[in-house]
């Protein structure tokens, strides 16, 4: 089983644009990237407010875009 993303390398200061971020895998990717120090632009056809809140609780900046 691969190691979690956050243990592979420090990505502090990077920004990730994540599609499908409102639920399931997309939301998990956002949390994992945020844990590695990445700020997030979360996009989905659904509201991403919960994902944005999760990322912000991890101390990273996040913006949610409902497309």
N, C-alpha and C positions, 0 to 999 in steps of 0.2 A: 504494500500500500504506500503511495507517495506521501511525503511529508506535507503538512499544511503549507499553503503559499507563504504565510507570514514567516516561516522558519527558513525559507529558501534564500531570501535576500531582502534588504531594506529598500523599499521603493518610495520613501518619504519624498514629498514634493511633486510626485507624478499625479496626473489626472487621468481617470478612466471614464470612458463613455460606455455605459452598460445598457443594452437593450433588453426588454423583457424583465425589467428590474422590480416590478411590483410584487412578484410572488416567486415561490419555489427556487429554481436554480439561479435565476437572475438576481434575486434578493440575496441568496447565499454567496454569490460571486461578489456582490457589493460589500457584504460584511467581511468577507475574506480579504478583499483588496484594501478595505479601510483598516483592517487589522495590520496590514503590511505597510500602512502609512500613506495610502493613496487617497486623494480627494475624488469624489464621485459625481458624475452627471448621470442620474438614473432616469431612463426613459421607458415608457410603456404606453399602451392604449388605455391602461387602468391607472388609477391614482397611485403614486409612489410615496405618499406621505409616510407610511410606516417604515419603508426602507430608508428614507431620508432620516427619520428619527433614529433608527438603529445605527446608521453611519455616524450621525452626530454624537450619539452616546459613546462611540468609540473614539471621540476626539478629533474626527476629521470633518472637513467641510463637505456639504452635499447639496445638490440642486435636483429637484424632481421635475420632469417634463412629461406631461400627459399629451401624447400625440394623437 
